[in-house]
Amino acid sequence: MQGVLAHAPHLTHAHVSITIAAGYLDEPPALPGLAHLLEHVLTTAPLTTSSNTSLLTWFAQRQGSLNAHTDDYVTDVHFSIPTDSLEAAALTVASQLATPTLSSPTIRTEVAAIDAEWQARQHSSAMQRLSAIATLSDPQHIGAGCRHGNAQTLGHNIELLHEALTTFHRDHYHRGGRVNIAIISPRATEAVTRLIQRMATLFNPRPPNASALAITPRWGSLPRAKLVGTAHAVELLWPLPSSVSRHQFNALSDVADSLNQGYLVDQLADSIIDYHATAAPTGATDTFSLTLIGTAAAQERLEVLADSLSERLAALLATAAIDHRTVWQPPVGTVQLASAWFVYARQQALARRLAANTAARPYFPTRDRRPTPLWLVYSAPTTFQHTDDAAQLAATPKVQSWCGQYGVSDDFTSLANTAWAACFIPNAMFLPAPLAAKQCARRGVVCQHMQLAQGSWVITVGKGAAVAMQTLLKEANVNTTITLQGLLAQRLLQRLTPLPATPAVWVSHATDADAVCHALADLASRIATRSVQTPSINESASTAIMRTLSLPGTPTQRWLLALVEQHHSAAFFKQARYDHHLGYVAAVRRGDGTPCSLGYVVQTSEDAEPVGEKLLSITHTLWKTADDVLQAPNSLKRSLTPPETPLAALIIQWQSLLSGTDQPLHRLGQQSIDSQALTDLLTQINTHGHWQTHWLDSAGHYRVND
């Protein structure tokens, strides 16, 4: 058992990852998706201590959240929970992973859910990339096929699947060296160490003659580049040696971080609009990867870049670097500490598996001592493509502006001496110049950009943030054709948050306000005459349906919806997936502001009208019993998690300003809401509340019904 722990005194929630060294490439060849199915079943099956409660339900009842992820060589279940529930949560999850109840009804339902997920994602750019990676694998390697799984690959023989899941769990979840636990919390390290040891005792020791943690090299002698669709991305994949130490793997991650901070900007062609390096990319975790987004550069220039990085990686892999770090640092620009920690935990589990690999010799596709990359060419969205088209000048728009701290230094004192600038453009897509974010990073300025259904925002943070923002705005374009990525349900949920109808600016220092406002107004008046060319995604015919409740947005109403979101999430998921079989997506999300709103969303490939009727029935049932569920005012404070990074604090405040409020909910202070006040408020929902049903199909048609 490997334990990794970090102490962060400012946290109110603990973040825990239990990672098992077993993934897609450990499955039986005849059952693609089995590891993925086991991950689903573990999180949704009844707990051994309660036949009516799953892990997802257990966490929702305790103001926590839980999810899981299956990759090539590791599967993890990760969760966040209020600190006072850490011990109970950790032991409950560990017990479920070690000794689960694999019930046939759960298996049947989760096969259907995985198939719905497959239908929703099969034409996405991520799945196209996985398909392209498979073409580079040795044809005999298990990685030469997509292992996501669907109803066809998993089949409908539930007895066979039950036996296969039981065998896979026994062979991989109780073998020595396969379990890894990572916890970051405000608890003392001694107490967390004891907790990890207690969790470890729930897993059986390694049986005699257990199989080794071997990783079979996937890369064959196929041509160096594979083309899928139109080339909008080039990914260079450097296969790692058969055995990489944890210290070397951490050093590879450091190299990726340095590249992502703008190290390569001067070495790339103007046609490259962005790039990203990672030590273990999804779908090819036994490689180092560099992805270049945009129009592919000349072959000769790519060769020079590849040779330069090959030398750097070869030097690193030739030494057994000693890692003296005792403090984990999230990557620069981290917004969500939990997600960064979970990625780190998966990488540590993978590093442990690579180090334990018993393959005979280092493997590279050539005899050269330097690792030579395989070239992967595939289609990718080019939403941020820059265009120099002529612009149609519009009247200079009025810009709404805010200046000053707005209390963010109450969340993080470091923000008292930090500069930032944020801009919002309504009903348009912000198109930054090529490599703009990397250029900012090289100057020590963090740049975050978000594209929403109602417009775009961009924020810069650090010394010189206002100057960087002016440069971004001057070099960028806007386009009224908004192309969104992600599932239909995710695009529909973006409509929950109210946003202004005019451009908006928030700067930390009043001296910067006029210059940034002028630059934003100038950009907003330049609307490109030609739409940005984006690859058409042939999505499966499906419809996302969302039922929303909107309230005027008083502090009490905002608190109420925060509590309802927490209480309804698990119940809605259970009814949508298990009682009504509405598919893969079933989520409750909140839009905070004035007005505030709550959305219940599903996505279906079936006839949408009956599904819409079921959605209305589910939400009606949930609110019919709300009086019984919501009599817990003391849990209000616990349900609101403060930001965990300075960047998150700025983004939350920025979103609050855009949605019409000065203070984010977590900084409003405890509201005085007793049981009678809650009851009175709930009875007024019919008076103050506004229910609507939203529809968005894969053809882009959107409508709203009152």
C-alpha positions in Angstrom: 0.0 0.0 0.0 1.3 3.5 -0.9 0.0 6.5 1.0 0.5 10.1 -0.1 -0.6 12.9 2.2 -0.5 16.7 2.3 -1.4 19.2 5.0 -3.3 22.3 4.0 -4.6 24.2 7.1 -6.9 26.5 5.2 -9.2 23.8 3.8 -12.7 23.1 5.1 -13.0 19.9 3.0 -10.6 17.0 2.7 -9.9 15.6 -0.8 -9.2 11.9 -1.0 -8.3 9.6 -3.9 -8.1 5.8 -3.7 -6.4 4.6 -6.9 -6.1 1.0 -8.0 -3.4 -0.1 -10.5 -5.9 -1.6 -12.9 -7.4 0.0 -16.0 -8.6 -0.5 -19.6 -5.4 -2.3 -20.6 -5.8 -4.9 -17.9 -9.2 -6.1 -19.1 -9.9 -9.4 -20.7 -9.5 -8.9 -24.5 -13.1 -10.1 -25.1 -14.7 -7.6 -22.7 -13.8 -4.0 -23.7 -15.1 -1.7 -21.0 -15.1 -4.1 -18.1 -12.8 -1.9 -15.9 -15.0 1.1 -16.8 -18.1 -0.9 -15.8 -16.6 -2.0 -12.5 -15.8 1.7 -11.7 -19.5 2.5 -12.3 -20.8 -0.4 -10.3 -18.6 0.4 -7.3 -19.9 3.9 -7.0 -23.6 3.1 -7.6 -24.1 -0.3 -6.0 -25.7 -0.6 -2.6 -23.4 -0.4 0.4 -22.9 -3.6 2.4 -24.3 -1.7 5.5 -27.3 -0.3 3.7 -29.3 -1.9 0.8 -30.8 1.5 -0.1 -27.7 3.7 -0.1 -24.9 3.9 -2.7 -21.6 5.8 -2.3 -23.1 8.7 -4.4 -26.1 8.9 -2.1 -24.0 8.6 1.0 -21.9 11.6 0.0 -24.8 13.7 -1.1 -26.4 13.2 2.4 -23.2 14.6 4.0 -22.5 17.6 1.9 -19.8 15.8 0.0 -19.1 14.8 -3.6 -17.7 11.7 -5.2 -16.7 10.6 -8.7 -14.4 8.1 -10.4 -12.1 7.8 -13.4 -10.8 4.8 -15.4 -7.6 5.2 -17.5 -5.2 2.9 -19.2 -3.4 1.5 -16.2 -5.2 3.0 -13.2 -8.7 3.4 -11.8 -9.5 5.9 -9.1 -12.5 6.8 -6.9 -12.0 10.3 -5.5 -14.1 12.4 -3.2 -14.3 15.6 -1.2 -16.0 15.8 2.2 -16.3 18.2 5.1 -13.3 17.6 7.4 -15.4 16.4 10.3 -16.7 13.5 8.2 -13.3 12.5 6.7 -12.7 9.4 8.8 -16.2 7.9 8.2 -16.1 8.8 4.5 -12.6 7.3 3.9 -13.4 4.0 5.7 -16.8 3.8 3.9 -15.2 4.2 0.4 -12.3 1.9 1.2 -14.7 -0.8 2.5 -16.9 -0.5 -0.7 -13.8 -0.8 -3.0 -12.5 -3.7 -1.0 -15.7 -5.7 -0.5 -18.4 -4.4 -2.8 -21.9 -5.7 -3.4 -22.0 -6.5 -7.1 -25.7 -6.8 -7.7 -27.2 -7.8 -11.0 -29.7 -5.0 -11.2 -26.9 -2.4 -10.7 -24.8 -4.1 -13.4 -27.7 -4.1 -15.9 -28.4 -0.4 -15.2 -24.7 0.6 -15.5 -24.3 -1.2 -18.8 -27.1 0.9 -20.1 -25.5 4.1 -18.6 -22.1 3.3 -20.2 -23.8 2.7 -23.5 -25.6 6.1 -23.2 -22.3 7.7 -22.4 -20.7 6.0 -25.4 -23.5 7.3 -27.6 -23.1 10.8 -26.3 -19.3 10.9 -26.7 -18.5 8.7 -29.6 -18.1 11.6 -32.1 -16.3 14.0 -29.8 -12.8 15.1 -30.5 -11.5 13.2 -27.4 -12.9 9.9 -28.8 -11.4 10.7 -32.2 -8.1 11.2 -30.6 -8.3 7.8 -28.7 -9.2 6.1 -32.0 -6.1 7.7 -33.6 -3.9 6.6 -30.7 -5.2 3.0 -31.2 -4.0 3.1 -34.9 -0.5 3.7 -33.7 -0.5 0.7 -31.4 0.8 -2.7 -32.3 -2.3 -4.5 -33.9 -1.9 -7.3 -31.4 -1.8 -5.0 -28.4 -5.0 -4.6 -26.4 -4.7 -0.8 -26.8 -5.3 -1.2 -30.6 -9.0 -0.9 -29.8 -11.1 1.7 -27.9 -11.8 0.2 -24.5 -14.6 2.6 -23.4 -17.2 -0.1 -23.6 -20.9 0.0 -24.8 -23.9 -2.3 -24.8 -22.5 -4.3 -27.8 -19.0 -4.9 -26.3 -20.3 -5.7 -22.8 -23.3 -7.7 -24.0 -26.5 -8.5 -22.1 -25.5 -11.7 -20.3 -25.6 -10.3 -16.7 -24.5 -13.6 -15.1 -21.4 -13.6 -17.3 -20.7 -10.0 -16.5 -21.2 -10.6 -12.8 -18.6 -13.4 -12.9 -16.2 -11.4 -15.0 -16.5 -8.4 -12.6 -16.0 -10.6 -9.6 -12.9 -12.1 -11.1 -11.4 -8.8 -12.3 -12.0 -7.3 -8.8 -10.4 -10.2 -7.1 -7.4 -10.2 -9.4 -6.7 -6.5 -9.3 -8.1 -4.9 -6.2 -6.4 -7.2 -3.7 -3.0 -7.7 -5.3 0.1 -6.4 -3.6 1.3 -3.0 -4.8 -1.9 -2.0 -6.5 -3.6 0.2 -3.9 -2.7 3.9 -3.5 -4.3 6.4 -1.2 -3.8 10.1 -1.3 -5.3 12.6 1.2 -5.0 16.4 1.4 -6.7 17.9 4.4 -6.3 20.3 7.3 -5.8 17.4 9.7 -2.5 16.7 11.4 -0.3 14.3 9.4 0.0 11.8 12.2 -3.8 11.4 12.4 -4.1 11.1 8.6 -1.3 8.5 8.5 -3.2 6.4 11.0 -6.4 6.7 8.9 -4.5 5.5 5.8 -3.3 2.5 7.7 -6.8 1.7 8.8 -8.0 2.0 5.3 -5.2 -0.3 4.1 -6.3 -3.1 6.5 -9.6 -3.4 4.6 -7.8 -4.8 1.5 -6.7 -8.4 1.6 -2.9 -9.1 1.4 -1.4 -10.3 -1.8 -2.2 -14.0 -2.6 0.7 -16.3 -3.4 2.1 -16.1 -7.0 0.2 -12.8 -7.7 0.8 -11.5 -11.2 3.3 -8.7 -11.6 2.5 -5.1 -12.6 3.7 -5.6 -16.1 3.1 -3.0 -18.8 3.4 -4.4 -22.3 4.8 -1.8 -24.8 2.0 -0.8 -27.1 3.9 1.0 -29.8 4.5 -1.0 -33.0 6.5 -0.3 -36.2 3.7 1.5 -38.0 4.2 4.8 -39.9 5.0 7.7 -37.6 1.9 9.7 -38.4 -1.8 8.6 -38.6 -4.4 10.9 -40.1 -8.0 11.0 -38.8 -10.2 13.5 -40.5 -8.8 17.0 -41.1 -5.5 17.8 -39.4 -6.1 20.4 -36.7 -3.6 18.9 -34.1 -0.3 17.2 -34.1 0.6 15.2 -31.0 4.1 14.0 -30.4 4.3 10.9 -28.2 7.6 9.8 -26.7 7.2 6.2 -25.4 8.7 5.9 -21.9 11.2 3.2 -21.0 9.7 0.0 -19.5 10.7 1.1 -16.0 10.6 4.7 -14.8 11.3 5.6 -11.3 8.9 7.8 -9.3 11.6 10.5 -9.2 12.1 10.4 -12.9 8.3 10.6 -13.4 8.0 13.6 -11.2 10.9 15.2 -13.2 8.9 14.5 -16.4 5.9 16.3 -14.9 8.2 19.3 -14.0 9.3 19.4 -17.7 5.7 19.4 -18.8 4.9 22.3 -16.4 7.8 24.3 -17.6 6.8 23.8 -21.3 3.2 24.9 -20.4 4.5 28.1 -18.9 5.5 29.4 -22.3 8.9 27.8 -22.8 8.2 26.8 -26.4 6.6 30.0 -27.6 9.5 31.2 -29.7 10.1 27.8 -31.3 6.6 27.4 -32.8 5.2 28.5 -36.2 2.6 31.2 -36.3 0.0 28.7 -37.4 0.1 27.0 -33.9 -2.6 28.6 -31.7 -1.9 26.6 -28.6 0.0 23.6 -27.2 0.0 21.4 -24.1 2.5 19.0 -22.6 1.8 16.2 -20.2 3.8 13.3 -18.7 0.9 10.9 -19.0 -1.9 11.8 -21.4 -5.2 10.0 -21.3 -5.2 7.1 -23.7 -1.4 6.9 -23.8 -0.3 7.1 -20.2 3.1 5.3 -20.8 4.4 8.3 -22.9 5.4 11.9 -22.7 3.2 14.0 -24.9 3.3 17.4 -26.6 0.1 18.4 -28.4 0.2 21.3 -30.9 -3.2 22.8 -31.8 -3.7 24.6 -35.1 -2.6 24.1 -38.7 0.4 21.7 -38.8 3.7 23.4 -39.3 6.3 22.4 -41.9 7.8 18.9 -41.4 11.3 20.3 -41.0 10.3 22.7 -38.2 8.6 19.9 -36.3 11.6 17.7 -36.7 13.8 20.4 -35.1 11.4 20.8 -32.2 11.1 17.0 -31.8 14.9 16.6 -31.8 15.3 19.3 -29.1 12.8 17.7 -26.8 14.1 14.2 -27.4 17.5 15.3 -26.2 16.1 16.9 -23.1 14.0 13.8 -22.3 16.9 11.4 -23.0 19.1 13.3 -20.5 16.4 13.1 -17.9 15.7 9.4 -18.4 19.4 8.5 -18.3 19.7 9.6 -14.7 18.1 8.4 -11.5 17.1 11.9 -10.4 16.7 12.3 -6.6 13.5 14.1 -5.7 14.1 16.3 -2.6 10.6 17.9 -2.6 8.6 17.5 0.5 5.8 19.9 -0.4 3.3 19.4 -3.2 2.7 22.4 -5.4 -0.3 22.5 -7.7 0.4 23.6 -11.3 0.4 27.4 -11.9 -3.1 28.6 -12.7 -4.8 25.9 -10.7 -8.4 26.9 -10.0 -9.8 23.7 -8.3 -7.4 22.3 -5.8 -9.3 19.0 -5.6 -9.0 18.3 -9.3 -5.3 19.1 -9.3 -4.8 16.8 -6.3 -6.7 13.9 -7.9 -4.6 14.2 -11.1 -1.4 14.2 -9.0 -2.7 11.1 -7.1 -3.3 9.2 -10.4 0.2 10.2 -11.6 1.8 8.9 -8.4 -0.1 5.6 -8.7 1.0 5.4 -12.4 4.6 6.2 -11.4 4.6 3.5 -8.9 3.3 1.0 -11.5 5.9 2.1 -14.0 8.6 1.7 -11.4 7.4 -1.8 -10.6 7.1 -2.9 -14.2 9.1 -6.1 -14.9 9.5 -5.7 -18.7 12.9 -6.9 -19.8 14.4 -3.7 -21.4 13.7 -0.1 -22.3 11.7 0.2 -25.4 11.8 2.8 -28.1 10.7 2.4 -31.7 14.2 3.1 -33.1 17.8 2.1 -32.2 18.8 5.6 -31.5 19.6 6.2 -27.9 17.4 9.2 -27.9 13.6 8.5 -27.7 12.1 9.3 -31.0 8.5 10.5 -30.9 5.6 9.0 -32.8 3.6 11.6 -34.7 -0.2 11.6 -34.2 -2.2 13.8 -36.5 -5.9 14.1 -35.8 -8.9 16.5 -35.9 -9.3 18.8 -33.0 -11.6 21.8 -32.3 -10.1 25.2 -33.3 -12.5 27.4 -31.4 -9.7 29.8 -30.6 -8.4 30.2 -34.1 -7.3 33.8 -34.8 -8.5 35.5 -38.0 -7.3 38.7 -39.7 -10.5 39.1 -41.6 -11.9 42.6 -42.2 -14.1 43.8 -39.4 -17.5 45.5 -39.5 -17.2 48.5 -37.2 -20.1 48.8 -34.8 -21.0 51.7 -32.5 -18.7 51.8 -29.5 -20.6 49.9 -26.8 -21.0 51.1 -23.2 -18.8 49.2 -20.8 -19.9 48.3 -17.2 -16.9 48.4 -14.8 -16.0 47.6 -11.2 -12.8 48.5 -9.4 -11.2 47.3 -6.2 -11.0 44.3 -3.9 -14.6 43.5 -3.2 -13.4 41.5 -0.2 -11.4 38.8 -2.0 -8.5 39.4 0.4 -10.8 38.0 3.1 -10.5 34.7 1.3 -6.7 34.9 0.7 -4.6 37.7 2.2 -2.1 37.3 -0.7 -4.7 38.9 -3.0 -4.3 42.2 -1.1 -1.1 42.8 -3.1 -2.1 41.1 -6.3 -3.1 42.8 -9.6 -5.8 41.5 -11.9 -8.1 42.5 -14.8 -11.2 40.7 -16.0 -13.3 41.3 -19.1 -16.7 39.9 -20.3 -18.1 40.1 -23.9 -21.8 39.2 -24.2 -23.2 37.1 -27.0 -19.9 36.6 -28.7 -16.9 34.3 -28.7 -13.6 35.7 -27.6 -10.8 34.6 -30.0 -7.4 35.2 -28.5 -4.3 35.5 -30.6 -2.2 32.4 -31.1 -0.4 31.3 -28.0 -1.7 34.3 -26.1 -2.1 32.4 -22.8 1.4 31.0 -23.1 2.8 34.5 -23.8 1.2 35.7 -20.6 2.6 32.7 -18.6 6.1 33.5 -19.8 5.7 37.0 -18.4 4.5 35.6 -15.1 0.8 36.4 -15.7 -1.9 33.8 -15.3 -4.5 33.9 -18.0 -7.9 32.1 -17.7 -10.5 32.1 -20.5 -14.1 30.8 -20.4 -16.6 30.4 -23.3 -20.2 30.3 -22.2 -23.5 30.0 -24.0 -24.1 33.7 -23.2 -20.7 35.1 -24.0 -17.0 35.0 -23.1 -14.8 36.1 -20.2 -11.1 36.3 -19.7 -9.1 37.2 -16.6 -5.4 38.0 -16.1 -3.7 37.8 -12.7 -0.2 38.9 -11.7 2.2 41.8 -12.0 1.3 43.6 -15.2 -2.1 42.0 -15.5 -3.7 45.2 -16.9 -1.1 45.6 -19.5 -1.4 41.9 -20.5 -5.1 42.3 -20.7 -4.8 45.3 -23.0 -2.5 43.3 -25.3 -4.9 40.3 -25.3 -7.8 42.6 -26.3 -5.8 44.4 -28.9 -4.7 41.2 -30.7 -7.9 39.2 -30.3 -11.1 39.1 -32.3 -14.7 38.4 -31.4 -17.2 36.4 -33.3 -20.9 36.3 -32.9 -21.0 32.6 -33.9 -20.6 30.8 -30.6 -19.3 27.2 -30.9 -19.5 25.3 -27.6 -17.7 22.0 -26.7 -18.9 19.3 -24.4 -22.1 17.3 -23.9 -25.4 18.9 -24.7 -26.4 18.8 -21.1 -23.2 20.8 -20.1 -24.0 23.4 -22.7 -27.6 23.7 -21.5 -26.5 24.1 -17.8 -24.4 27.1 -18.8 -27.6 29.0 -19.2 -28.4 28.9 -15.5 -26.2 31.9 -14.6 -27.5 35.4 -15.4 -25.0 37.5 -17.3 -25.0 41.2 -18.3 -26.1 42.3 -21.8 -23.2 44.8 -22.1 -19.4 44.3 -22.0 -18.0 44.4 -18.4 -14.6 45.0 -16.7 -13.3 44.4 -13.2 -9.8 45.6 -12.3 -8.0 45.6 -9.0 -6.6 49.1 -9.4 -8.7 52.1 -10.5 -5.7 53.6 -12.4 -6.1 50.7 -14.9 -9.8 50.9 -15.4 -10.0 53.5 -18.2 -7.4 51.8 -20.4 -8.9 48.3 -20.0 -12.4 49.6 -20.6 -11.3 51.4 -23.7 -9.5 48.3 -25.0 -12.6 46.1 -24.4 -14.9 48.6 -26.1 -12.6 48.7 -29.1 -12.6 44.9 -29.3 -16.4 44.7 -28.9 -16.9 47.1 -31.8 -14.9 44.8 -34.1 -17.0 41.9 -35.1 -15.4 39.6 -37.6 -17.3 39.3 -40.8 -16.5 35.6 -41.3 -17.3 32.9 -38.8 -14.3 31.0 -37.4 -14.0 27.6 -39.2 -14.5 24.8 -36.8 -14.7 21.1 -37.6 -18.3 19.8 -37.8 -18.9 17.2 -35.1 -21.3 14.5 -36.2 -23.1 14.1 -32.9 -25.5 11.3 -32.3 -29.1 12.5 -32.4 -29.9 13.4 -28.8 -31.7 16.0 -26.7 -30.8 17.6 -23.4 -33.7 18.6 -21.3 -33.5 20.9 -18.2 -36.2 21.8 -15.7 -35.3 25.1 -13.9 -36.6 27.0 -10.9 -35.8 30.7 -10.8 -36.1 33.0 -7.8 -35.5 36.7 -7.4 -32.2 36.1 -5.6 -32.5 37.4 -2.1 -29.7 36.1 0.2 -32.2 33.7 1.9 -33.3 32.3 -1.5 -29.7 31.9 -2.6 -29.0 29.9 0.6 -32.1 27.8 0.1 -31.1 26.8 -3.4 -27.6 25.9 -2.2 -29.1 23.6 0.3 -31.6 22.1 -2.1 -28.9 21.4 -4.7 -27.0 19.4 -2.1 -30.1 17.4 -0.9 -31.6 16.8 -4.3 -28.5 15.7 -6.2 -28.4 12.0 -5.1 -32.2 11.6 -5.1 -32.5 13.1 -8.6 -29.7 10.9 -9.9 -31.3 7.8 -8.5 -34.7 8.5 -9.9 -33.4 9.6 -13.3 -31.0 6.6 -13.8 -32.6 3.8 -11.8 -36.3 4.5 -11.5 -36.9 6.0 -15.0 -33.7 4.9 -16.9 -33.1 8.3 -18.5 -29.5 7.6 -19.6 -26.0 8.7 -18.6 -26.5 12.3 -17.6 -28.6 13.2 -14.5 -27.4 16.2 -12.6 -28.6 19.1 -10.4 -26.7 22.4 -10.7 -27.2 25.9 -9.2 -26.9 29.3 -10.8 -26.1 31.9 -8.2 -27.0 35.5 -8.6 -30.0 37.8 -9.0 -32.0 36.0 -10.1 -30.8 32.7 -8.7 -31.8 29.3 -10.2 -31.6 25.6 -9.9 -31.5 23.2 -12.9 -32.3 19.5 -13.2 -30.9 18.2 -16.4 -30.9 14.9 -18.4 -29.8 13.9 -21.8 -31.5 11.3 -24.0 -31.3 9.7 -27.4 -34.9 8.5 -27.2 -38.1 10.4 -27.9 -37.7 13.6 -26.0 -41.3 14.4 -25.2 -41.9 11.4 -22.9 -38.5 12.0 -21.2 -39.6 15.6 -20.6 -42.8 14.4 -19.0 -40.8 12.1 -16.7 -38.4 15.0 -15.8 -41.4 17.1 -14.7 -42.7 14.2 -12.6 -39.4 13.7 -10.9 -38.9 17.4 -10.0 -42.5 17.6 -8.8 -41.9 14.6 -6.5 -38.7 16.1 -5.1 -40.3 19.4 -4.2 -43.5 17.7 -2.9 -41.3 16.1 -0.2 -39.0 19.1 0.2 -40.6 20.2 3.5 -39.4 17.0 5.2 -35.9 17.0 3.7 -34.9 20.7 4.2 -35.5 21.0 8.0 -31.7 21.1 8.6 -30.8 24.8 8.8 -27.6 24.0 10.7 -26.2 22.3 7.6 -26.5 25.5 5.5 -23.1 26.8 6.4 -21.4 23.4 5.8 -22.9 23.2 2.3 -21.0 26.2 1.1 -17.3 25.6 0.4 -15.0 28.6 0.3 -12.5 28.8 -2.6 -9.3 26.9 -2.1 -7.0 28.9 -4.3 -6.5 32.7 -4.9 -7.4 32.3 -8.5 -10.7 30.5 -7.6 -11.5 33.3 -5.2 -11.1 35.9 -8.0 -13.2 33.9 -10.4 -16.0 33.4 -7.9 -16.1 37.1 -7.1 -16.0 37.9 -10.9 -18.9 35.6 -11.6 -20.8 37.1 -8.7 -20.3 40.6 -10.1 -21.4 39.5 -13.6 -24.5 37.8 -12.1 -25.7 40.9 -10.3 -24.4 40.4 -6.8 -21.5 42.1 -4.9 -20.8 39.2 -2.6 -20.4 35.5 -3.3 -22.6 33.3 -1.2 -19.8 31.9 1.0 -18.9 35.5 2.1 -22.4 36.6 3.0 -22.3 35.2 6.5 -24.6 32.8 8.1 -28.3 33.7 7.4 -30.8 33.5 10.1 -33.1 30.7 8.8 -35.0 28.7 11.4 -37.4 25.9 10.6 -40.4 28.1 10.4 -38.6 30.5 8.1 -37.7 27.7 5.8 -41.3 26.4 5.8 -42.6 29.8 5.0 -40.2 30.2 2.2 -41.0 26.9 0.7 -44.7 27.7 0.7 -43.9 30.9 -1.2 -42.1 29.0 -4.0 -45.3 28.9 -6.1 -45.6 32.7 -5.7 -42.0 33.8 -6.2 -40.7 30.9 -8.2 -40.7 30.6 -12.0 -40.4 27.1 -13.5 -39.3 26.5 -17.1 -38.3 23.6 -19.3 -35.3 24.0 -21.6 -34.7 21.9 -24.7 -31.4 21.7 -26.7 -30.9 19.0 -29.4 -27.8 17.9 -31.3 -28.8 20.0 -34.3 -28.5 23.1 -32.2 -32.2 23.9 -31.8 -33.0 25.5 -28.5 -36.4 26.4 -27.0 -37.9 27.2 -23.6 -41.4 26.2 -22.3 -43.0 27.9 -19.3 
